[in-house]
Amino acid sequence: MVPAQGRRFCGEHAAQEEENGKKRIPCPLDSKHTVYEDLLQKHLRKCNSREKPKPLYFAEDINAGLKEATELPEEKVSVSALSKEELEDLIRKLKKASNGIKSILKDQTCSHHALQEALSDPRNGDAAFKHLKQQASILGNMERLNLLGTKRCFVEFGAGRGKLSHWVDIALQDAKDVHFLLVERATTRYKVDGKHRKNSFERLQVDIQHLCLNKVPVLVKEKLPTVGIGKHVCGSATDLALRCLVETYANFCEDDRRESPSAKRRKSDGTSAALDNSSDTCSKSVAENQSPVAGIVIALCCHHRCDWRYYVGREFFTALGLGATEFNYFKRITSWATCGMRDSSPQTSRIETESDEQGSEAEEHDPPDKHMECTSDSLQGLLTTEERKRIGQLCKLLIDHGRIEYLQQRGYDAVLQYYTDPSVSLENVLLTAVPHQSSLPHSTS
């Protein structure tokens, strides 16, 4: 860095310089930069590290679930630290808990005409082609479930650059009354939603854990059924998204429907109770005895990033005699299914995994972190490569089945299926859910 004119030090080392007796001190909001002591109050009012005002739809921990007082804190457990007997006992528990769960998922690899031109464009490289195939299949499954149509609000969780909403918008063509909410906690570069004008695109920069959908202005105003979508919603973000839709939002809308003036009995004098036009809550679909959540389509990934505190299938695990300890081991073993446990160096395995699953869009998928046992060294001689892969897949299936049970208990027809080939992505499982006996209209896309 170059010192400013008349200065001895650059901005990085300005704290060592005193001008006319003025002293520089670290900023109390962010110690990485300094400020003149006598100008501190002025600086605090405009410092980029100051706390920003919370948006209307921010409600702290609203989707975090109930935190039990007796809950044990998550520990950094290592599968490689287990003895042979302990590992065998853990695998026995896994297989016993998985009895009765359908381990072979149906192949629902689909496509959609909206992406045909992009899929046939030779200018797209292999990485882009893999992402396009996944997006095409997600759209195809949405069309199969009659979720592509008019009068919808699509909520994309973990939106990143907004590519999935981009293709949904193209698939809908000139559909009316369509809105998109792109939920992403991080600031994102090269967003594609800014290119769309005919439909409403709005970004919600908030962690899903704190997102209160029934306070989002567009849902308050337009009162449209919502469709939750996501491509590679990592780990516990999936659990937070499910709770956001089927608990926080749907339950609020149901409560409002029961309490709305139109649902009240007529007054004793025969006149109807006055309607409260200021009611600010859920969609018209609730008034029509439809679910405010029209459907959910989420491509799952990164089970090693799940968290017992937020997991929606805790009741399912508890019923099987499992708890936080087993869950924390199982989530780490899920990496065996995607890292391949190849007979190669850790660096090679990591590169192959990222190449297979991430492509050029690193925002959409996180590789297993350093705590995951993705090499065969620590387990040499105990399990074969294929056995480890199968056990990893079984752990993923058990965790995902807890999510299915959670949705089914709340009135949804929820299913797991393969939506793309493993050569396209090793994270190739799609979770779909629609309300029981859904009266959604057929697609008009």
C-alpha positions as a Markdown table, in Angstrom:
| # | Residue | x | y | z |
|---|---|---|---|---|
| 1 | Met | 0.0 | 0.0 | 0.0 |
| 2 | Val | 1.2 | 3.5 | -0.9 |
| 3 | Pro | 1.2 | 6.2 | 1.8 |
| 4 | Ala | -1.1 | 9.2 | 1.1 |
| 5 | Gln | 0.5 | 12.5 | 0.2 |
| 6 | Gly | 2.2 | 14.0 | 3.2 |
| 7 | Arg | 2.0 | 10.8 | 5.2 |
| 8 | Arg | 4.8 | 8.6 | 6.5 |
| 9 | Phe | 2.8 | 5.4 | 6.8 |
| 10 | Cys | 0.2 | 3.7 | 4.6 |
| 11 | Gly | -3.3 | 3.0 | 5.8 |
| 12 | Glu | -2.4 | -0.4 | 7.1 |
| 13 | His | 0.2 | 1.0 | 9.5 |
| 14 | Ala | -1.4 | 4.4 | 10.1 |
| 15 | Ala | -1.8 | 3.5 | 13.8 |
| 16 | Gln | 1.9 | 4.0 | 14.2 |
| 17 | Glu | 1.6 | 7.6 | 13.0 |
| 18 | Glu | 0.5 | 10.5 | 15.2 |
| 19 | Glu | -0.6 | 13.7 | 13.5 |
| 20 | Asn | -0.6 | 16.8 | 15.6 |
| 21 | Gly | -0.9 | 14.6 | 18.7 |
| 22 | Lys | -3.9 | 12.7 | 17.3 |
| 23 | Lys | -3.8 | 9.1 | 18.1 |
| 24 | Arg | -5.3 | 6.2 | 16.0 |
| 25 | Ile | -7.0 | 3.4 | 17.8 |
| 26 | Pro | -8.6 | 0.1 | 16.6 |
| 27 | Cys | -12.2 | 0.3 | 15.6 |
| 28 | Pro | -14.3 | -1.3 | 18.4 |
| 29 | Leu | -16.6 | -2.8 | 15.7 |
| 30 | Asp | -13.8 | -4.3 | 13.7 |
| 31 | Ser | -10.2 | -4.3 | 15.0 |
| 32 | Lys | -8.8 | -4.9 | 11.5 |
| 33 | His | -8.9 | -1.2 | 10.8 |
| 34 | Thr | -8.1 | 1.9 | 12.8 |
| 35 | Val | -9.6 | 5.4 | 13.3 |
| 36 | Tyr | -8.5 | 8.7 | 14.9 |
| 37 | Glu | -9.6 | 8.6 | 18.5 |
| 38 | Asp | -11.3 | 12.0 | 18.4 |
| 39 | Leu | -13.3 | 11.0 | 15.3 |
| 40 | Leu | -14.5 | 7.7 | 16.8 |
| 41 | Gln | -18.1 | 8.6 | 17.2 |
| 42 | Lys | -18.4 | 10.0 | 13.7 |
| 43 | His | -16.8 | 6.9 | 12.3 |
| 44 | Leu | -19.1 | 4.5 | 14.2 |
| 45 | Arg | -22.1 | 6.0 | 12.5 |
| 46 | Lys | -20.8 | 5.1 | 9.0 |
| 47 | Cys | -18.5 | 2.1 | 9.7 |
| 48 | Asn | -19.2 | -0.7 | 7.3 |
| 49 | Ser | -19.0 | -3.2 | 10.2 |
| 50 | Arg | -21.8 | -1.6 | 12.1 |
| 51 | Glu | -24.9 | -3.7 | 12.7 |
| 52 | Lys | -27.4 | -3.3 | 9.9 |
| 53 | Pro | -31.1 | -2.8 | 10.5 |
| 54 | Lys | -32.9 | -6.1 | 10.5 |
| 55 | Pro | -35.5 | -6.6 | 7.7 |
| 56 | Leu | -39.2 | -7.1 | 8.5 |
| 57 | Tyr | -39.0 | -10.8 | 7.8 |
| 58 | Phe | -36.1 | -11.4 | 10.3 |
| 59 | Ala | -37.2 | -13.4 | 13.4 |
| 60 | Glu | -34.3 | -14.8 | 15.3 |
| 61 | Asp | -34.2 | -18.6 | 15.5 |
| 62 | Ile | -37.8 | -18.9 | 14.3 |
| 63 | Asn | -37.0 | -22.0 | 12.2 |
| 64 | Ala | -34.4 | -23.5 | 14.6 |
| 65 | Gly | -36.9 | -25.8 | 16.3 |
| 66 | Leu | -37.2 | -26.4 | 20.0 |
| 67 | Lys | -34.0 | -26.6 | 21.9 |
| 68 | Glu | -34.1 | -29.1 | 24.7 |
| 69 | Ala | -32.6 | -28.2 | 28.0 |
| 70 | Thr | -31.1 | -31.6 | 28.4 |
| 71 | Glu | -29.6 | -31.7 | 24.9 |
| 72 | Leu | -26.0 | -32.5 | 24.7 |
| 73 | Pro | -23.7 | -30.2 | 22.8 |
| 74 | Glu | -22.4 | -31.5 | 19.5 |
| 75 | Glu | -18.9 | -32.9 | 19.8 |
| 76 | Lys | -16.3 | -33.2 | 17.1 |
| 77 | Val | -16.3 | -37.0 | 16.9 |
| 78 | Ser | -14.0 | -39.0 | 14.6 |
| 79 | Val | -15.0 | -42.3 | 13.1 |
| 80 | Ser | -11.3 | -43.1 | 12.7 |
| 81 | Ala | -10.9 | -43.0 | 16.5 |
| 82 | Leu | -13.4 | -45.8 | 17.0 |
| 83 | Ser | -12.2 | -49.3 | 17.8 |
| 84 | Lys | -13.1 | -52.1 | 15.5 |
| 85 | Glu | -15.8 | -53.3 | 18.0 |
| 86 | Glu | -17.3 | -49.8 | 18.3 |
| 87 | Leu | -17.4 | -49.4 | 14.6 |
| 88 | Glu | -19.1 | -52.8 | 14.1 |
| 89 | Asp | -21.6 | -51.9 | 16.8 |
| 90 | Leu | -22.4 | -48.6 | 15.1 |
| 91 | Ile | -22.9 | -50.3 | 11.7 |
| 92 | Arg | -25.2 | -52.9 | 13.4 |
| 93 | Lys | -27.3 | -50.0 | 14.8 |
| 94 | Leu | -27.4 | -48.4 | 11.3 |
| 95 | Lys | -28.6 | -51.6 | 9.6 |
| 96 | Lys | -31.2 | -52.3 | 12.3 |
| 97 | Ala | -32.6 | -48.8 | 12.1 |
| 98 | Ser | -32.7 | -49.0 | 8.3 |
| 99 | Asn | -34.8 | -52.2 | 8.2 |
| 100 | Gly | -38.1 | -51.5 | 6.5 |
| 101 | Ile | -36.8 | -48.4 | 4.7 |
| 102 | Lys | -36.9 | -48.8 | 0.9 |
| 103 | Ser | -33.2 | -48.6 | -0.1 |
| 104 | Ile | -33.7 | -48.6 | -3.8 |
| 105 | Leu | -35.1 | -45.2 | -4.9 |
| 106 | Lys | -37.1 | -44.7 | -8.1 |
| 107 | Asp | -35.4 | -43.1 | -11.0 |
| 108 | Gln | -37.2 | -39.9 | -11.9 |
| 109 | Thr | -34.6 | -38.4 | -14.2 |
| 110 | Cys | -36.6 | -35.8 | -16.3 |
| 111 | Ser | -35.9 | -33.0 | -18.6 |
| 112 | His | -37.7 | -29.8 | -19.7 |
| 113 | His | -38.0 | -28.1 | -23.0 |
| 114 | Ala | -37.0 | -24.7 | -21.5 |
| 115 | Leu | -33.4 | -25.9 | -21.3 |
| 116 | Gln | -33.1 | -27.8 | -24.6 |
| 117 | Glu | -31.4 | -25.0 | -26.4 |
| 118 | Ala | -28.8 | -24.5 | -23.6 |
| 119 | Leu | -28.2 | -28.3 | -23.4 |
| 120 | Ser | -27.4 | -28.4 | -27.1 |
| 121 | Asp | -25.2 | -25.3 | -27.1 |
| 122 | Pro | -21.6 | -26.4 | -27.7 |
| 123 | Arg | -20.2 | -23.3 | -26.0 |
| 124 | Asn | -21.2 | -24.8 | -22.6 |
| 125 | Gly | -18.4 | -26.9 | -21.1 |
| 126 | Asp | -18.7 | -30.1 | -19.2 |
| 127 | Ala | -19.2 | -28.5 | -15.8 |
| 128 | Ala | -22.0 | -26.2 | -17.1 |
| 129 | Phe | -23.6 | -29.1 | -18.9 |
| 130 | Lys | -23.8 | -31.1 | -15.7 |
| 131 | His | -25.5 | -28.2 | -13.9 |
| 132 | Leu | -28.0 | -27.7 | -16.8 |
| 133 | Lys | -28.9 | -31.4 | -16.7 |
| 134 | Gln | -29.7 | -31.2 | -13.0 |
| 135 | Gln | -31.7 | -28.0 | -13.5 |
| 136 | Ala | -33.6 | -29.6 | -16.4 |
| 137 | Ser | -34.5 | -32.6 | -14.3 |
| 138 | Ile | -35.7 | -30.5 | -11.4 |
| 139 | Leu | -37.9 | -28.5 | -13.7 |
| 140 | Gly | -39.2 | -31.7 | -15.2 |
| 141 | Asn | -40.1 | -33.1 | -11.8 |
| 142 | Met | -41.8 | -29.8 | -10.9 |
| 143 | Glu | -43.9 | -30.1 | -14.1 |
| 144 | Arg | -44.7 | -33.7 | -13.3 |
| 145 | Leu | -46.1 | -32.6 | -10.0 |
| 146 | Asn | -48.1 | -29.7 | -11.6 |
| 147 | Leu | -46.1 | -27.1 | -9.7 |
| 148 | Leu | -45.2 | -25.0 | -12.8 |
| 149 | Gly | -48.1 | -22.6 | -13.4 |
| 150 | Thr | -49.6 | -19.2 | -12.8 |
| 151 | Lys | -50.3 | -17.6 | -9.5 |
| 152 | Arg | -47.4 | -19.0 | -7.6 |
| 153 | Cys | -44.6 | -17.6 | -5.4 |
| 154 | Phe | -41.4 | -19.7 | -5.9 |
| 155 | Val | -39.1 | -19.5 | -2.9 |
| 156 | Glu | -35.5 | -20.7 | -3.8 |
| 157 | Phe | -33.5 | -21.6 | -0.8 |
| 158 | Gly | -29.7 | -21.3 | -1.0 |
| 159 | Ala | -30.3 | -19.4 | -4.2 |
| 160 | Gly | -26.7 | -18.4 | -4.9 |
| 161 | Arg | -26.7 | -16.8 | -8.4 |
| 162 | Gly | -30.4 | -17.6 | -8.8 |
| 163 | Lys | -29.9 | -20.0 | -11.8 |
| 164 | Leu | -32.8 | -22.4 | -10.8 |
| 165 | Ser | -35.3 | -19.5 | -10.5 |
| 166 | His | -34.0 | -18.2 | -13.8 |
| 167 | Trp | -34.9 | -21.4 | -15.6 |
| 168 | Val | -38.3 | -21.7 | -13.8 |
| 169 | Asp | -39.1 | -18.2 | -15.1 |
| 170 | Ile | -38.1 | -19.1 | -18.6 |
| 171 | Ala | -40.2 | -22.3 | -18.4 |
| 172 | Leu | -43.3 | -20.3 | -17.3 |
| 173 | Gln | -42.9 | -17.9 | -20.3 |
| 174 | Asp | -45.6 | -15.3 | -20.1 |
| 175 | Ala | -47.4 | -16.7 | -17.0 |
| 176 | Lys | -49.1 | -14.0 | -14.9 |
| 177 | Asp | -48.9 | -13.4 | -11.2 |
| 178 | Val | -45.6 | -15.2 | -10.6 |
| 179 | His | -43.1 | -14.1 | -8.1 |
| 180 | Phe | -39.7 | -15.3 | -7.0 |
| 181 | Leu | -38.0 | -15.0 | -3.6 |
| 182 | Leu | -34.3 | -15.8 | -3.7 |
| 183 | Val | -33.1 | -16.7 | -0.2 |
| 184 | Glu | -29.3 | -16.4 | 0.3 |
| 185 | Arg | -27.5 | -15.3 | 3.4 |
| 186 | Ala | -24.3 | -14.3 | 1.6 |
| 187 | Thr | -23.7 | -11.5 | -0.8 |
| 188 | Thr | -23.5 | -13.0 | -4.3 |
| 189 | Arg | -21.7 | -11.9 | -7.4 |
| 190 | Tyr | -22.8 | -12.4 | -11.0 |
| 191 | Lys | -26.5 | -12.8 | -10.1 |
| 192 | Val | -28.8 | -13.7 | -13.0 |
| 193 | Asp | -32.1 | -12.5 | -11.5 |
| 194 | Gly | -31.4 | -8.9 | -12.4 |
| 195 | Lys | -31.9 | -9.9 | -16.1 |
| 196 | His | -35.6 | -10.6 | -15.5 |
| 197 | Arg | -38.2 | -7.9 | -15.7 |
| 198 | Lys | -41.6 | -9.4 | -16.5 |
| 199 | Asn | -41.9 | -11.3 | -13.2 |
| 200 | Ser | -41.0 | -10.0 | -9.7 |
| 201 | Phe | -37.6 | -11.2 | -8.4 |
| 202 | Glu | -36.7 | -10.3 | -4.9 |
| 203 | Arg | -33.6 | -11.3 | -2.9 |
| 204 | Leu | -33.9 | -12.0 | 0.8 |
| 205 | Gln | -30.4 | -11.7 | 2.3 |
| 206 | Val | -31.0 | -13.7 | 5.5 |
| 207 | Asp | -30.1 | -17.0 | 7.1 |
| 208 | Ile | -33.0 | -19.5 | 6.6 |
| 209 | Gln | -32.8 | -20.0 | 10.3 |
| 210 | His | -34.3 | -16.5 | 10.9 |
| 211 | Leu | -36.6 | -16.3 | 7.9 |
| 212 | Cys | -40.3 | -15.6 | 8.6 |
| 213 | Leu | -42.1 | -15.9 | 5.3 |
| 214 | Asn | -45.4 | -14.6 | 6.5 |
| 215 | Lys | -43.8 | -11.2 | 7.0 |
| 216 | Val | -42.3 | -11.0 | 3.5 |
| 217 | Pro | -44.2 | -8.0 | 1.9 |
| 218 | Val | -44.9 | -9.7 | -1.4 |
| 219 | Leu | -46.6 | -12.7 | 0.3 |
| 220 | Val | -48.6 | -10.4 | 2.5 |
| 221 | Lys | -49.7 | -8.3 | -0.5 |
| 222 | Glu | -50.2 | -10.9 | -3.3 |
| 223 | Lys | -51.3 | -13.8 | -1.1 |
| 224 | Leu | -50.1 | -16.6 | -3.4 |
| 225 | Pro | -49.4 | -20.2 | -2.7 |
| 226 | Thr | -45.7 | -20.9 | -2.3 |
| 227 | Val | -43.5 | -23.5 | -3.9 |
| 228 | Gly | -40.2 | -24.2 | -2.1 |
| 229 | Ile | -37.3 | -25.1 | -4.4 |
| 230 | Gly | -33.6 | -25.6 | -4.1 |
| 231 | Lys | -30.6 | -27.1 | -5.9 |
| 232 | His | -28.1 | -28.6 | -3.5 |
| 233 | Val | -29.4 | -27.1 | -0.3 |
| 234 | Cys | -26.5 | -28.1 | 2.0 |
| 235 | Gly | -26.9 | -30.0 | 5.2 |
| 236 | Ser | -29.0 | -28.4 | 7.9 |
| 237 | Ala | -30.2 | -25.7 | 5.5 |
| 238 | Thr | -32.6 | -28.3 | 4.1 |
| 239 | Asp | -34.0 | -28.9 | 7.6 |
| 240 | Leu | -34.4 | -25.2 | 8.2 |
| 241 | Ala | -36.1 | -24.7 | 4.9 |
| 242 | Leu | -38.6 | -27.5 | 5.6 |
| 243 | Arg | -39.4 | -26.1 | 9.0 |
| 244 | Cys | -39.7 | -22.6 | 7.5 |
| 245 | Leu | -42.3 | -23.8 | 5.0 |
| 246 | Val | -44.4 | -26.5 | 6.8 |
| 247 | Glu | -44.3 | -25.2 | 10.3 |
| 248 | Thr | -43.6 | -21.5 | 10.6 |
| 249 | Tyr | -45.4 | -20.4 | 7.4 |
| 250 | Ala | -48.1 | -23.1 | 6.9 |
| 251 | Asn | -49.1 | -23.2 | 10.6 |
| 252 | Phe | -49.3 | -19.4 | 10.7 |
| 253 | Cys | -51.6 | -19.3 | 7.7 |
| 254 | Glu | -53.8 | -22.1 | 9.1 |
| 255 | Asp | -54.1 | -20.2 | 12.4 |
| 256 | Asp | -55.0 | -17.0 | 10.6 |
| 257 | Arg | -57.6 | -18.8 | 8.5 |
| 258 | Arg | -59.3 | -20.1 | 11.6 |
| 259 | Glu | -59.3 | -16.7 | 13.2 |
| 260 | Ser | -60.2 | -14.7 | 10.1 |
| 261 | Pro | -63.5 | -12.7 | 10.3 |
| 262 | Ser | -64.9 | -14.6 | 7.3 |
| 263 | Ala | -64.6 | -17.9 | 9.3 |
| 264 | Lys | -66.5 | -16.5 | 12.3 |
| 265 | Arg | -70.1 | -17.3 | 12.9 |
| 266 | Arg | -72.7 | -14.8 | 11.9 |
| 267 | Lys | -73.8 | -12.5 | 14.6 |
| 268 | Ser | -77.0 | -13.2 | 16.5 |
| 269 | Asp | -78.9 | -10.4 | 14.6 |
| 270 | Gly | -78.2 | -12.2 | 11.3 |
| 271 | Thr | -75.6 | -9.8 | 10.0 |
| 272 | Ser | -72.2 | -11.0 | 9.0 |
| 273 | Ala | -69.1 | -10.1 | 11.0 |
| 274 | Ala | -67.2 | -7.3 | 9.2 |
| 275 | Leu | -64.2 | -8.3 | 7.2 |
| 276 | Asp | -60.9 | -7.1 | 8.3 |
| 277 | Asn | -59.3 | -5.9 | 5.1 |
| 278 | Ser | -56.0 | -5.3 | 7.0 |
| 279 | Ser | -55.4 | -9.0 | 7.5 |
| 280 | Asp | -51.8 | -9.4 | 6.5 |
| 281 | Thr | -51.1 | -13.1 | 6.4 |
| 282 | Cys | -51.5 | -16.1 | 4.2 |
| 283 | Ser | -52.5 | -16.9 | 0.7 |
| 284 | Lys | -55.9 | -17.1 | -0.9 |
| 285 | Ser | -55.4 | -20.8 | -1.2 |
| 286 | Val | -55.9 | -21.2 | 2.6 |
| 287 | Ala | -59.3 | -19.6 | 2.3 |
| 288 | Glu | -60.0 | -22.1 | -0.4 |
| 289 | Asn | -59.0 | -25.0 | 1.9 |
| 290 | Gln | -55.8 | -25.5 | 0.0 |
| 291 | Ser | -52.4 | -25.7 | 1.6 |
| 292 | Pro | -50.5 | -22.4 | 1.6 |
| 293 | Val | -47.4 | -24.5 | 0.5 |
| 294 | Ala | -48.2 | -25.9 | -2.9 |
| 295 | Gly | -45.1 | -28.1 | -3.0 |
| 296 | Ile | -41.5 | -28.6 | -2.2 |
| 297 | Val | -38.7 | -29.7 | -4.6 |
| 298 | Ile | -35.2 | -29.8 | -3.1 |
| 299 | Ala | -32.1 | -31.5 | -4.3 |
| 300 | Leu | -30.3 | -32.7 | -1.2 |
| 301 | Cys | -26.6 | -32.6 | -0.5 |
| 302 | Cys | -23.8 | -32.3 | 2.1 |
| 303 | His | -25.2 | -34.5 | 4.8 |
| 304 | His | -22.0 | -34.1 | 6.7 |
| 305 | Arg | -23.1 | -30.5 | 7.3 |
| 306 | Cys | -26.3 | -31.6 | 9.1 |
| 307 | Asp | -26.8 | -30.5 | 12.7 |
| 308 | Trp | -28.8 | -32.4 | 15.4 |
| 309 | Arg | -30.0 | -29.2 | 16.8 |
| 310 | Tyr | -31.9 | -28.3 | 13.6 |
| 311 | Tyr | -32.6 | -31.8 | 12.2 |
| 312 | Val | -36.4 | -32.2 | 11.6 |
| 313 | Gly | -36.2 | -36.0 | 12.0 |
| 314 | Arg | -35.2 | -36.1 | 15.6 |
| 315 | Glu | -38.5 | -37.7 | 16.6 |
| 316 | Phe | -37.9 | -40.4 | 14.0 |
| 317 | Phe | -34.3 | -41.1 | 15.3 |
| 318 | Thr | -35.5 | -41.2 | 18.9 |
| 319 | Ala | -38.3 | -43.7 | 18.1 |
| 320 | Leu | -35.5 | -46.0 | 16.7 |
| 321 | Gly | -33.5 | -45.7 | 19.9 |
| 322 | Leu | -31.0 | -43.4 | 18.4 |
| 323 | Gly | -29.8 | -40.0 | 19.5 |
| 324 | Ala | -27.4 | -37.2 | 19.0 |
| 325 | Thr | -24.3 | -39.4 | 19.4 |
| 326 | Glu | -25.3 | -41.8 | 16.6 |
| 327 | Phe | -26.5 | -39.0 | 14.4 |
| 328 | Asn | -23.1 | -37.2 | 14.6 |
| 329 | Tyr | -21.3 | -40.4 | 13.6 |
| 330 | Phe | -23.8 | -41.2 | 10.8 |
| 331 | Lys | -23.6 | -37.8 | 9.3 |
| 332 | Arg | -19.8 | -38.1 | 9.1 |
| 333 | Ile | -20.0 | -41.5 | 7.5 |
| 334 | Thr | -22.2 | -40.1 | 4.8 |
| 335 | Ser | -19.0 | -38.7 | 3.2 |
| 336 | Trp | -18.1 | -42.3 | 2.4 |
| 337 | Ala | -20.8 | -42.3 | -0.3 |
| 338 | Thr | -19.6 | -39.3 | -2.2 |
| 339 | Cys | -15.8 | -39.2 | -1.6 |
| 340 | Gly | -15.5 | -42.6 | -3.2 |
| 341 | Met | -13.0 | -43.9 | -0.7 |
| 342 | Arg | -10.8 | -44.4 | -3.7 |
| 343 | Asp | -7.4 | -46.0 | -3.4 |
| 344 | Ser | -5.7 | -42.8 | -4.2 |
| 345 | Ser | -4.2 | -39.9 | -2.3 |
| 346 | Pro | -6.4 | -37.5 | -0.3 |
| 347 | Gln | -5.6 | -34.7 | -2.7 |
| 348 | Thr | -6.6 | -36.7 | -5.7 |
| 349 | Ser | -9.8 | -37.8 | -4.1 |
| 350 | Arg | -10.7 | -34.3 | -3.1 |
| 351 | Ile | -10.1 | -33.0 | -6.6 |
| 352 | Glu | -12.2 | -35.8 | -8.2 |
| 353 | Thr | -15.0 | -35.1 | -5.8 |
| 354 | Glu | -15.1 | -31.4 | -6.5 |
| 355 | Ser | -14.9 | -32.0 | -10.2 |
| 356 | Asp | -17.8 | -34.4 | -10.2 |
| 357 | Glu | -20.1 | -32.5 | -8.0 |
| 358 | Gln | -19.2 | -28.8 | -8.0 |
| 359 | Gly | -18.1 | -27.9 | -11.5 |
| 360 | Ser | -17.6 | -24.2 | -11.9 |
| 361 | Glu | -20.3 | -23.2 | -9.4 |
| 362 | Ala | -18.7 | -23.7 | -6.0 |
| 363 | Glu | -21.5 | -21.8 | -4.3 |
| 364 | Glu | -23.9 | -24.8 | -4.7 |
| 365 | His | -22.0 | -27.6 | -3.1 |
| 366 | Asp | -19.5 | -27.9 | -0.3 |
| 367 | Pro | -17.1 | -30.9 | -0.3 |
| 368 | Pro | -16.5 | -32.9 | 2.9 |
| 369 | Asp | -14.4 | -30.9 | 5.3 |
| 370 | Lys | -11.2 | -32.0 | 7.0 |
| 371 | His | -13.2 | -33.8 | 9.8 |
| 372 | Met | -14.7 | -36.3 | 7.3 |
| 373 | Glu | -12.9 | -39.7 | 6.9 |
| 374 | Cys | -12.5 | -39.7 | 3.1 |
| 375 | Thr | -9.4 | -41.7 | 2.9 |
| 376 | Ser | -9.0 | -45.5 | 3.4 |
| 377 | Asp | -5.9 | -45.3 | 5.6 |
| 378 | Ser | -7.7 | -45.3 | 9.0 |
| 379 | Leu | -10.1 | -48.1 | 8.0 |
| 380 | Gln | -7.7 | -50.3 | 6.0 |
| 381 | Gly | -8.6 | -53.9 | 6.3 |
| 382 | Leu | -11.9 | -53.3 | 8.2 |
| 383 | Leu | -14.2 | -52.6 | 5.2 |
| 384 | Thr | -13.9 | -52.8 | 1.5 |
| 385 | Thr | -14.4 | -49.8 | -0.7 |
| 386 | Glu | -17.8 | -51.0 | -1.8 |
| 387 | Glu | -18.9 | -51.8 | 1.7 |
| 388 | Arg | -17.9 | -48.3 | 2.9 |
| 389 | Lys | -19.7 | -46.7 | 0.0 |
| 390 | Arg | -22.8 | -48.7 | 0.7 |
| 391 | Ile | -22.7 | -47.8 | 4.4 |
| 392 | Gly | -22.3 | -44.1 | 3.5 |
| 393 | Gln | -25.4 | -44.3 | 1.3 |
| 394 | Leu | -27.3 | -46.0 | 4.0 |
| 395 | Cys | -26.5 | -43.2 | 6.4 |
| 396 | Lys | -27.7 | -40.6 | 3.9 |
| 397 | Leu | -30.9 | -42.6 | 3.3 |
| 398 | Leu | -31.6 | -42.8 | 7.1 |
| 399 | Ile | -31.2 | -39.1 | 7.6 |
| 400 | Asp | -33.3 | -38.3 | 4.5 |
| 401 | His | -36.0 | -40.7 | 5.6 |
| 402 | Gly | -36.3 | -38.8 | 8.9 |
| 403 | Arg | -37.2 | -35.8 | 6.7 |
| 404 | Ile | -39.8 | -37.8 | 4.8 |
| 405 | Glu | -41.4 | -38.9 | 8.0 |
| 406 | Tyr | -41.5 | -35.3 | 9.2 |
| 407 | Leu | -43.3 | -34.2 | 6.1 |
| 408 | Gln | -45.7 | -37.1 | 6.1 |
| 409 | Gln | -46.8 | -36.4 | 9.6 |
| 410 | Arg | -47.6 | -32.8 | 8.6 |
| 411 | Gly | -49.9 | -33.8 | 5.7 |
| 412 | Tyr | -47.6 | -34.1 | 2.7 |
| 413 | Asp | -47.0 | -36.8 | 0.2 |
| 414 | Ala | -43.2 | -36.8 | 0.4 |
| 415 | Val | -40.9 | -39.0 | -1.7 |
| 416 | Leu | -37.2 | -39.4 | -2.3 |
| 417 | Gln | -36.0 | -40.2 | -5.9 |
| 418 | Tyr | -33.0 | -40.1 | -8.1 |
| 419 | Tyr | -33.2 | -37.1 | -10.4 |
| 420 | Thr | -29.9 | -37.4 | -12.3 |
| 421 | Asp | -27.2 | -39.9 | -13.0 |
| 422 | Pro | -24.2 | -40.3 | -10.6 |
| 423 | Ser | -21.9 | -39.4 | -13.5 |
| 424 | Val | -23.5 | -36.0 | -13.4 |
| 425 | Ser | -23.5 | -35.6 | -9.7 |
| 426 | Leu | -22.9 | -38.0 | -6.8 |
| 427 | Glu | -25.5 | -35.9 | -4.8 |
| 428 | Asn | -28.3 | -37.1 | -7.0 |
| 429 | Val | -31.3 | -37.5 | -4.7 |
| 430 | Leu | -34.3 | -35.2 | -5.0 |
| 431 | Leu | -36.9 | -34.6 | -2.2 |
| 432 | Thr | -40.4 | -33.8 | -3.4 |
| 433 | Ala | -43.5 | -33.1 | -1.4 |
| 434 | Val | -47.1 | -32.0 | -2.2 |
| 435 | Pro | -50.0 | -31.7 | 0.2 |
| 436 | His | -52.3 | -34.8 | 0.5 |
| 437 | Gln | -55.1 | -34.7 | -2.1 |
| 438 | Ser | -53.8 | -31.5 | -3.6 |
| 439 | Ser | -56.3 | -29.6 | -5.6 |
| 440 | Leu | -53.6 | -27.6 | -7.5 |
| 441 | Pro | -54.5 | -26.8 | -11.1 |
| 442 | His | -52.7 | -28.4 | -13.9 |
| 443 | Ser | -49.6 | -26.8 | -15.3 |
| 444 | Thr | -50.1 | -23.9 | -17.6 |
| 445 | Ser | -46.4 | -23.5 | -18.5 |
